Amino acid sequence: MQFEQVAYEVKGTTAIVTLNRPERRNALSGLLLRELNAALKEADEYNPVHCVVLRGAGPHFCAGADLNEYSSGRGPEYRGRAEIDDDVWRLEQGQKLRVELFDMHKPVIAQVHGTCIGIGTELAWFCDMIIVADDARIGFPPVRDLGTPPGSMWLYHCGPQWAKRLLLTGDSLSGKDAAEIGLALKSYPADQLETEVMRLADRMGLVDPHLLSANKRLVNLGLELMGARTLQRIGAEIDARGHLAPKAVAFKAHMREHGVKSAFQKRDSAFGSGYASVRGRDPD
């Protein structure tokens, strides 16, 4: 299949889906999300594929949402984000595209390197297994002054205390620390990451894909019984509420006047390194 912002290929029993906007750190545009959804559906339907690897082109996995697309640009007769219901509606549309990773029958491995922040983490958390580079940066800085994660899987991966530690500060973890608290299955040195991900994918290639599907769905139905799907719906509502906070309004005004980069610098300057440590003192 040919796409503009996603690359799709099949190697043996594995479909490799690559976010392909390296010049934008693979920030999620509307087009990228629609193409990602289509690529995942193709892999799910194609019988030779047993599993999917999701990765990013260039130095980064995904730097979150493309804030240059904050408005649909379709004109005043279409939903914008000024009213809270319009905002919830737009958040839900993006969420429906990302949740395909969770809903599709075949398992997906997230191969995370470089930066994985904002709703880039949402892509990873909807995958079935997350394998990261030791030096990857993983976090959700937008909680500092913009909103909340609209896809709320943090609790299910790392438990309530670490979810709060990260979402109440916007601090990030290294890939190695993320694996230690359950946000990732394993971490490897960056130069070994692709090899180790493909080793796992090839191992799943030895198993009947119908059995892979059955066991994925068994675990995911367990997550749904623990409220995972309901929390996604609530997540969109809460994020829209967060967008109305005074700091969120000020962030958007600064972004419109001075640009996205300036808004990020203003937001993050007081947080030093922006990292949390799983063991020992947090870095300054």
Residue frames relative to the residue before (quaternion, step in Angstrom):
aa qw qx qy qz dx dy dz
M 1.0000 0.0000 0.0000 0.0000 0.00 0.00 0.00
Q 0.2754 -0.7645 0.5653 0.1414 3.57 -1.09 0.77
F 0.0022 0.7900 -0.6114 0.0452 3.55 -0.87 1.04
E 0.5243 -0.6245 0.4777 0.3270 3.57 -1.29 0.24
Q 0.8317 0.1992 -0.0536 0.5155 3.57 0.84 -0.99
V 0.6931 0.3314 -0.2643 0.5830 3.58 1.30 0.27
A 0.2071 -0.7357 0.6267 0.1521 3.57 -1.13 0.68
Y 0.0842 -0.8028 0.5903 -0.0017 3.56 -0.96 0.92
E 0.1630 0.7682 -0.6083 0.1154 3.55 -0.88 0.95
V 0.2754 -0.7341 0.5955 0.1748 3.54 -1.26 0.48
K 0.0413 -0.7704 0.6363 -0.0039 3.55 -0.87 1.04
G 0.8191 -0.0724 0.0093 0.5690 3.55 -0.35 1.22
T 0.7904 -0.2495 0.2160 0.5161 3.57 -0.64 -1.16
T 0.6486 0.5266 -0.3018 0.4592 3.59 1.29 0.14
A 0.2368 -0.7218 0.6320 0.1534 3.55 -0.98 0.89
I 0.1622 -0.7781 0.6025 0.0726 3.57 -0.84 1.01
V 0.0798 -0.7878 0.6107 -0.0104 3.54 -0.64 1.22
T 0.0805 -0.8270 0.5562 -0.0168 3.56 -0.57 1.20
L 0.3778 -0.6727 0.5894 0.2396 3.56 -0.86 0.99
N 0.0854 -0.8704 0.4838 -0.0335 3.57 -0.44 1.21
R 0.4625 0.5988 -0.5212 0.3947 3.54 0.58 1.27
P 0.0071 -0.8617 0.5065 0.0281 3.62 0.75 0.94
E 0.6123 0.5605 -0.3521 0.4323 3.59 1.13 -0.61
R 0.7264 0.3384 -0.2085 0.5607 3.61 1.28 -0.34
R 0.4885 -0.6650 0.4131 0.3853 3.57 1.25 0.38
N 0.5808 -0.6226 0.3381 0.4008 3.56 1.16 0.75
A 0.1749 0.7856 -0.5634 0.1866 3.58 1.04 0.79
L 0.4819 -0.7174 0.4404 0.2431 3.53 -0.97 0.96
S 0.1152 -0.7611 0.6376 0.0308 3.53 -0.61 1.21
G 0.6645 -0.4765 0.3771 0.4350 3.56 -1.26 0.16
L 0.6527 0.5140 -0.3128 0.4604 3.57 0.98 -0.84
L 0.6424 0.5199 -0.3375 0.4507 3.59 0.89 -0.86
L 0.6699 0.5007 -0.3122 0.4506 3.61 0.87 -0.88
R 0.6546 0.5000 -0.3210 0.4674 3.59 0.97 -0.79
E 0.6653 0.4873 -0.3033 0.4774 3.58 0.99 -0.80
L 0.6110 0.5388 -0.3482 0.4637 3.59 1.03 -0.72
N 0.6466 0.5225 -0.3129 0.4593 3.56 0.92 -0.91
A 0.6696 0.4968 -0.2982 0.4645 3.59 0.94 -0.88
A 0.6498 0.5171 -0.3175 0.4578 3.60 0.99 -0.82
L 0.6511 0.5098 -0.3173 0.4642 3.59 0.98 -0.81
K 0.6425 0.5095 -0.3243 0.4717 3.59 1.00 -0.77
E 0.6184 0.5359 -0.3389 0.4643 3.59 1.04 -0.75
A 0.6771 0.4866 -0.2933 0.4677 3.59 0.87 -0.93
D 0.6514 0.5286 -0.3181 0.4416 3.58 1.00 -0.81
E 0.7188 0.4497 -0.2492 0.4679 3.59 1.05 -0.74
Y 0.6484 0.5514 -0.3153 0.4198 3.61 1.12 -0.64
N 0.4413 -0.7703 0.3952 0.2361 3.57 -0.34 1.28
P 0.6615 0.5170 -0.3514 0.4142 3.68 0.86 -0.71
V 0.6208 0.5421 -0.3509 0.4445 3.62 1.16 -0.43
H 0.2039 -0.7731 0.5923 0.0995 3.55 -0.92 1.00
C 0.8042 -0.0286 0.0421 0.5922 3.59 1.03 -0.72
V 0.3634 -0.7195 0.5622 0.1847 3.53 -1.37 0.30
V 0.1737 -0.7249 0.6531 0.1337 3.55 -1.19 0.67
L 0.1478 -0.7718 0.6151 0.0643 3.57 -0.87 1.02
R 0.1071 0.8022 -0.5745 0.1226 3.58 -0.70 1.09
G 0.4015 -0.7060 0.5273 0.2497 3.57 -1.32 0.08
A 0.4512 -0.6703 0.5191 0.2787 3.57 -1.10 0.70
G 0.7872 0.3211 -0.2295 0.4739 3.57 -1.15 0.60
P 0.7964 -0.3637 0.2157 0.4323 3.59 -1.25 -0.34
H 0.7803 0.3332 -0.1487 0.5079 3.62 1.19 -0.36
F 0.5026 -0.6164 0.5126 0.3235 3.54 -1.29 0.49
C 0.7275 -0.3326 0.2498 0.5457 3.58 0.62 -1.12
A 0.2816 -0.7884 0.5333 0.1210 3.56 -0.80 1.09
G 0.7039 -0.4776 0.2702 0.4511 3.60 1.13 0.54
A 0.7709 -0.3408 0.2628 0.4696 3.54 -1.26 -0.48
D 0.4241 -0.6418 0.5677 0.2933 3.54 -1.21 0.55
L 0.2414 -0.8224 0.5006 0.1214 3.57 -0.11 1.29
N 0.5177 0.6126 -0.4275 0.4172 3.57 1.23 -0.09
E 0.6939 0.4147 -0.2632 0.5265 3.59 1.30 -0.23
Y 0.2119 0.8207 -0.5127 0.1367 3.59 1.13 0.53
S 0.7317 0.2839 -0.1964 0.5877 3.60 1.15 -0.57
S 0.5476 -0.6241 0.4395 0.3427 3.58 -1.11 0.60
G 0.3383 -0.7719 0.4779 0.2476 3.60 1.15 -0.51
R 0.5181 0.6719 -0.3993 0.3473 3.59 1.23 0.22
G 0.6483 -0.5426 0.3220 0.4261 3.59 1.23 0.08
P 0.6913 -0.5377 0.3112 0.3689 3.57 -1.26 0.47
E 0.6202 0.5516 -0.3638 0.4227 3.60 1.14 -0.36
Y 0.6725 0.4342 -0.2912 0.5239 3.60 1.31 -0.11
R 0.6618 -0.5155 0.3696 0.3996 3.54 -1.24 0.48
G 0.1591 -0.7488 0.6348 0.1047 3.54 -1.05 0.84
R 0.5650 -0.5623 0.4244 0.4295 3.57 -0.78 -1.05
A 0.4020 0.7500 -0.4594 0.2545 3.58 1.25 0.07
E 0.7419 0.3306 -0.1982 0.5486 3.59 1.00 -0.80
I 0.5869 -0.6281 0.3709 0.3513 3.57 -0.96 0.83
D 0.6478 0.5092 -0.3435 0.4507 3.61 0.96 -0.69
D 0.6103 0.5337 -0.3518 0.4679 3.60 1.08 -0.68
D 0.6491 0.5198 -0.3111 0.4601 3.56 0.98 -0.88
V 0.6451 0.5085 -0.3200 0.4720 3.60 0.91 -0.90
W 0.6393 0.5400 -0.3245 0.4409 3.58 0.94 -0.91
R 0.6841 0.4777 -0.2901 0.4686 3.59 0.90 -0.94
L 0.6330 0.5257 -0.3326 0.4608 3.59 0.97 -0.78
E 0.6630 0.5077 -0.3056 0.4575 3.57 0.98 -0.83
Q 0.6163 0.5445 -0.3607 0.4401 3.61 1.02 -0.68
G 0.6713 0.4773 -0.2947 0.4845 3.59 0.94 -0.86
Q 0.6366 0.5435 -0.3218 0.4425 3.54 1.00 -0.84
K 0.6361 0.5381 -0.3308 0.4432 3.60 0.98 -0.82
L 0.6561 0.4993 -0.3137 0.4710 3.58 1.06 -0.70
R 0.6906 0.4790 -0.2862 0.4602 3.60 0.94 -0.83
V 0.6614 0.5406 -0.3193 0.4104 3.59 0.98 -0.80
E 0.4255 0.6887 -0.4679 0.3546 3.61 1.27 -0.05
L 0.5794 0.5865 -0.3670 0.4308 3.59 1.13 -0.63
F 0.6839 0.4625 -0.2585 0.5015 3.58 1.06 -0.82
D 0.7399 0.4642 -0.2311 0.4286 3.57 0.89 -0.98
M 0.5852 0.5948 -0.3962 0.3830 3.61 1.01 -0.64
H 0.5744 -0.6490 0.3886 0.3128 3.55 -1.07 0.75
K 0.7170 0.4438 -0.2624 0.4691 3.59 0.98 -0.74
P 0.5349 -0.6560 0.4248 0.3211 3.60 -1.02 0.75
V 0.1927 -0.7699 0.6029 0.0816 3.54 -1.21 0.69
I 0.1806 -0.7468 0.6324 0.0988 3.55 -1.01 0.92
A 0.2587 -0.7303 0.6105 0.1645 3.58 -0.90 0.94
Q 0.1521 -0.7678 0.6195 0.0599 3.57 -0.81 1.07
V 0.0318 -0.8656 0.4965 -0.0566 3.56 0.04 1.36
H 0.0975 0.7693 -0.6257 0.0846 3.55 -0.85 1.04
G 0.7863 0.3044 -0.2150 0.4929 3.57 -1.25 0.26
T 0.7928 -0.2623 0.2335 0.4981 3.55 -0.95 -0.95
C 0.0737 0.7419 -0.6644 0.0513 3.53 -1.05 0.91
I 0.2448 0.7930 -0.5095 0.2273 3.56 0.10 1.30
G 0.7835 0.3000 -0.2318 0.4924 3.54 -1.32 0.26
I 0.8035 -0.2433 0.1618 0.5186 3.58 -0.97 -0.74
G 0.3966 0.6547 -0.5051 0.3987 3.56 1.24 0.30
T 0.6321 0.5172 -0.3340 0.4705 3.57 1.08 -0.69
E 0.5845 0.5835 -0.3800 0.4165 3.59 1.10 -0.62
L 0.6169 0.5325 -0.3448 0.4659 3.58 1.02 -0.77
A 0.6827 0.4912 -0.2980 0.4515 3.57 0.84 -0.96
W 0.7049 0.4902 -0.2906 0.4223 3.60 0.80 -0.99
F 0.6406 0.5055 -0.3346 0.4713 3.62 1.16 -0.43
C 0.5522 0.5885 -0.4058 0.4291 3.60 1.24 -0.18
D 0.5911 -0.6091 0.4085 0.3357 3.56 -1.26 0.36
M 0.7760 0.0169 -0.0185 0.6302 3.56 1.16 -0.61
I 0.1859 -0.7759 0.5983 0.0741 3.55 -1.06 0.82
I 0.0094 -0.7810 0.6238 -0.0289 3.56 -0.69 1.10
V 0.1204 -0.8490 0.5138 -0.0257 3.54 -0.63 1.18
A 0.5152 -0.5742 0.5290 0.3537 3.51 -1.34 0.31
D 0.6138 -0.5754 0.3934 0.3706 3.58 -1.04 0.77
D 0.7787 0.3597 -0.1711 0.4847 3.57 0.93 -0.94
A 0.3405 0.7298 -0.5223 0.2804 3.63 1.16 0.36
R 0.2854 -0.7208 0.6013 0.1933 3.55 -1.24 0.51
I 0.0170 -0.8205 0.5672 -0.0686 3.56 -0.59 1.21
G 0.3803 0.7210 -0.5152 0.2649 3.60 -0.71 1.03
F 0.3479 -0.7181 0.5631 0.2150 3.53 -1.37 -0.01
P 0.1101 -0.8463 0.5193 0.0443 3.63 0.46 1.19
P 0.5744 0.6124 -0.4101 0.3561 3.68 0.98 -0.49
V 0.5440 0.6099 -0.4235 0.3908 3.63 1.16 -0.29
R 0.5549 0.6313 -0.3902 0.3760 3.61 1.21 -0.32
D 0.8385 -0.0814 0.0725 0.5338 3.57 1.01 -0.64
L 0.6806 0.4910 -0.3134 0.4443 3.59 1.08 0.43
G 0.7620 -0.3182 0.2316 0.5142 3.62 0.86 -0.83
T 0.5492 -0.5692 0.4838 0.3745 3.53 -1.14 -0.75
P 0.6121 -0.5249 0.4017 0.4341 3.63 -1.18 0.23
P 0.3514 -0.7592 0.4986 0.2269 3.64 -0.56 1.05
G 0.7077 0.3070 -0.2336 0.5919 3.59 1.21 -0.43
S 0.1390 -0.8805 0.4526 0.0232 3.53 -0.08 1.32
M 0.1898 0.8036 -0.5366 0.1742 3.58 0.36 1.28
W 0.3916 0.7439 -0.4753 0.2596 3.61 1.23 -0.06
L 0.6406 0.5558 -0.3210 0.4216 3.57 0.86 -0.97
Y 0.7089 0.4788 -0.2673 0.4436 3.58 0.91 -0.92
H 0.6918 0.4711 -0.2862 0.4665 3.59 1.13 -0.50
C 0.8500 0.1592 -0.0474 0.4998 3.60 0.80 -0.93
G 0.5666 -0.6227 0.3874 0.3756 3.63 1.22 0.12
P 0.6956 -0.5398 0.2922 0.3734 3.56 -1.24 0.46
Q 0.6834 0.5041 -0.3303 0.4119 3.62 0.84 -0.82
W 0.6952 0.4369 -0.2932 0.4897 3.60 0.87 -0.85
A 0.5836 0.5526 -0.3844 0.4543 3.60 1.06 -0.59
K 0.6797 0.4718 -0.2900 0.4809 3.59 0.92 -0.87
R 0.6229 0.5538 -0.3514 0.4264 3.60 0.94 -0.84
L 0.7324 0.4221 -0.2336 0.4805 3.57 0.94 -0.87
L 0.7368 0.4295 -0.2433 0.4620 3.58 0.93 -0.85
L 0.6542 0.4824 -0.3314 0.4791 3.61 1.20 -0.20
T 0.7431 0.3424 -0.2183 0.5319 3.59 1.29 -0.05
G 0.3533 -0.7250 0.5113 0.2969 3.58 1.08 -0.65
D 0.4046 0.7143 -0.4820 0.3061 3.59 1.22 0.24
S 0.3725 -0.7206 0.5510 0.1960 3.54 -1.29 0.50
L 0.2885 -0.7113 0.6079 0.2033 3.51 -1.39 0.25
S 0.4876 -0.5809 0.5398 0.3653 3.54 -1.26 0.31
G 0.6562 -0.5056 0.3746 0.4165 3.56 -1.22 0.34
K 0.6405 0.5338 -0.3280 0.4441 3.56 0.97 -0.84
D 0.6821 0.4623 -0.2912 0.4860 3.61 0.93 -0.84
A 0.6048 0.5567 -0.3605 0.4408 3.61 1.05 -0.69
A 0.6531 0.5017 -0.3127 0.4733 3.58 1.01 -0.79
E 0.6378 0.5529 -0.3388 0.4156 3.58 1.02 -0.73
I 0.7637 0.3545 -0.2130 0.4957 3.62 1.02 -0.67
G 0.6540 -0.5663 0.3083 0.3955 3.61 1.23 0.18
L 0.4703 0.6531 -0.4643 0.3698 3.60 1.22 0.11
A 0.7610 0.1436 -0.1149 0.6221 3.57 1.27 -0.32
L 0.5633 -0.6000 0.4505 0.3460 3.55 -1.22 0.52
K 0.7809 -0.1060 0.1247 0.6028 3.56 0.90 -1.03
S 0.1784 -0.7380 0.6272 0.1738 3.54 -1.34 0.23
Y 0.1097 -0.7746 0.6220 0.0329 3.52 -1.22 0.67
P 0.6145 -0.4793 0.4380 0.4481 3.59 -1.23 0.22
A 0.6295 -0.5997 0.3382 0.3602 3.56 -0.96 0.90
D 0.6945 0.4888 -0.2934 0.4389 3.60 0.97 -0.78
Q 0.6803 0.4489 -0.2870 0.5033 3.59 1.30 -0.10
L 0.4531 0.7474 -0.4212 0.2422 3.56 1.27 -0.37
E 0.7022 0.4725 -0.2924 0.4451 3.60 0.67 -1.04
T 0.6378 0.5366 -0.3286 0.4441 3.60 0.96 -0.85
E 0.7034 0.4685 -0.2763 0.4576 3.57 0.87 -0.95
V 0.6176 0.5280 -0.3484 0.4674 3.59 1.06 -0.68
M 0.6911 0.4720 -0.2892 0.4647 3.58 0.87 -0.88
R 0.5758 0.5609 -0.3833 0.4549 3.60 1.11 -0.52
L 0.6719 0.4766 -0.2972 0.4827 3.58 0.94 -0.87
A 0.6399 0.5230 -0.3280 0.4576 3.59 0.96 -0.85
D 0.6616 0.4990 -0.3103 0.4658 3.60 0.93 -0.86
R 0.6120 0.5451 -0.3500 0.4537 3.59 1.08 -0.67
M 0.6643 0.4727 -0.3023 0.4939 3.60 1.00 -0.79
G 0.5768 0.5976 -0.3639 0.4216 3.56 1.22 -0.45
L 0.6088 0.5513 -0.3445 0.4546 3.57 1.27 -0.28
V 0.6657 0.4963 -0.2798 0.4819 3.59 1.27 -0.36
D 0.5818 -0.5772 0.4480 0.3571 3.56 -1.09 0.78
P 0.4668 -0.7087 0.4405 0.2929 3.65 -0.68 1.00
H 0.5983 0.5533 -0.3747 0.4422 3.60 1.12 -0.50
L 0.6524 0.4841 -0.3123 0.4924 3.59 1.11 -0.65
L 0.5867 0.5482 -0.3667 0.4699 3.58 1.09 -0.65
S 0.6578 0.5140 -0.3008 0.4611 3.55 0.94 -0.93
A 0.6597 0.5228 -0.3167 0.4372 3.58 0.86 -0.95
N 0.7195 0.4444 -0.2660 0.4626 3.57 0.86 -0.89
K 0.5869 0.5369 -0.3743 0.4767 3.60 1.10 -0.56
R 0.7015 0.4792 -0.2783 0.4482 3.56 0.80 -1.01
L 0.5889 0.5648 -0.3712 0.4432 3.61 1.08 -0.61
V 0.6948 0.4565 -0.2787 0.4807 3.58 0.84 -0.97
N 0.6816 0.4946 -0.3037 0.4456 3.59 0.88 -0.87
L 0.6127 0.5191 -0.3568 0.4773 3.59 1.07 -0.59
G 0.5966 0.5450 -0.3559 0.4694 3.58 1.13 -0.60
L 0.6425 0.5041 -0.3168 0.4825 3.58 1.01 -0.81
E 0.6419 0.5160 -0.3312 0.4605 3.58 1.00 -0.76
L 0.6358 0.5158 -0.3295 0.4703 3.59 1.04 -0.71
M 0.6679 0.4521 -0.2849 0.5180 3.58 1.25 -0.45
G 0.6637 -0.5729 0.2833 0.3886 3.56 1.25 0.38
A 0.3597 0.7829 -0.4689 0.1946 3.60 1.24 0.03
R 0.6952 0.4567 -0.3009 0.4665 3.62 0.87 -0.81
T 0.6292 0.5293 -0.3378 0.4581 3.58 0.98 -0.78
L 0.6546 0.5244 -0.3156 0.4437 3.57 0.98 -0.83
Q 0.5810 0.5574 -0.3880 0.4485 3.62 1.12 -0.47
R 0.6444 0.5107 -0.3168 0.4729 3.59 0.97 -0.86
I 0.6622 0.4903 -0.2996 0.4810 3.56 0.95 -0.90
G 0.6129 0.5878 -0.3453 0.3995 3.58 1.03 -0.81
A 0.6495 0.5058 -0.3176 0.4707 3.58 0.98 -0.80
E 0.6479 0.5184 -0.3171 0.4592 3.59 0.98 -0.83
I 0.6916 0.4792 -0.2815 0.4614 3.58 0.89 -0.94
D 0.6250 0.5306 -0.3460 0.4562 3.60 1.01 -0.73
A 0.6396 0.5152 -0.3270 0.4675 3.59 0.98 -0.82
R 0.6195 0.5246 -0.3348 0.4785 3.58 1.05 -0.71
G 0.6556 0.5249 -0.3062 0.4482 3.57 0.96 -0.89
H 0.6145 0.5731 -0.3431 0.4199 3.57 1.09 -0.67
L 0.6662 0.4996 -0.2967 0.4675 3.58 1.24 -0.35
A 0.4363 0.6947 -0.4642 0.3340 3.61 1.25 -0.04
P 0.6246 -0.5730 0.3640 0.3860 3.63 -1.01 0.70
K 0.6715 0.4895 -0.3149 0.4586 3.60 0.91 -0.82
A 0.6228 0.5328 -0.3429 0.4590 3.58 1.08 -0.68
V 0.6388 0.5151 -0.3183 0.4746 3.56 0.99 -0.84
A 0.6647 0.4992 -0.3006 0.4675 3.59 0.96 -0.87
F 0.6153 0.5488 -0.3420 0.4508 3.60 1.04 -0.79
K 0.6862 0.4844 -0.2892 0.4591 3.58 0.86 -0.97
A 0.6338 0.5211 -0.3330 0.4646 3.59 1.04 -0.73
H 0.6490 0.5039 -0.3108 0.4779 3.60 0.98 -0.86
M 0.6444 0.5319 -0.3176 0.4482 3.58 0.98 -0.86
R 0.6616 0.5056 -0.3094 0.4592 3.58 0.95 -0.84
E 0.7242 0.4489 -0.2459 0.4621 3.58 1.00 -0.85
H 0.8294 0.2444 -0.0789 0.4962 3.57 0.89 -0.96
G 0.5919 -0.5883 0.3697 0.4085 3.61 1.21 -0.17
V 0.6696 -0.5342 0.3583 0.3714 3.52 -1.30 0.49
K 0.6624 0.5253 -0.3205 0.4273 3.60 0.84 -0.94
S 0.6599 0.5031 -0.3055 0.4670 3.58 0.93 -0.86
A 0.6440 0.5248 -0.3228 0.4535 3.58 0.99 -0.81
F 0.6468 0.5093 -0.3157 0.4717 3.59 1.00 -0.81
Q 0.6605 0.5129 -0.3130 0.4503 3.59 0.92 -0.90
K 0.6465 0.5144 -0.3137 0.4680 3.58 0.96 -0.84
R 0.6660 0.5166 -0.2971 0.4487 3.58 0.98 -0.88
D 0.8003 0.3838 -0.1651 0.4301 3.57 0.73 -1.10
S 0.4876 0.7138 -0.4254 0.2677 3.61 1.17 -0.37
A 0.6895 0.4929 -0.2922 0.4430 3.62 1.01 -0.70
F 0.6655 0.5510 -0.2912 0.4107 3.59 1.22 -0.33
G 0.4637 -0.7069 0.4407 0.3017 3.59 1.23 0.25
S 0.8397 -0.0881 0.0907 0.5280 3.58 -0.88 -0.97
G 0.3448 -0.7642 0.4790 0.2601 3.56 1.15 -0.62
Y 0.6008 0.5695 -0.3542 0.4350 3.58 1.25 0.24
A 0.2302 -0.6965 0.6555 0.1796 3.51 -1.35 0.47
S 0.2673 -0.7454 0.5864 0.1706 3.57 -1.21 0.52
V 0.4634 -0.6741 0.4974 0.2890 3.55 -0.99 0.81
R 0.7866 0.1610 -0.0844 0.5901 3.59 1.04 -0.74
G 0.8171 0.2489 -0.1821 0.4870 3.55 -1.02 0.77
R 0.7611 -0.3887 0.2914 0.4298 3.49 -1.40 -0.17
D 0.4743 -0.6471 0.5118 0.3072 3.56 -1.05 0.78
P 0.5080 -0.6415 0.4691 0.3322 3.61 -1.04 0.68
D 0.5509 -0.6138 0.4541 0.3369 3.56 -1.18 0.61
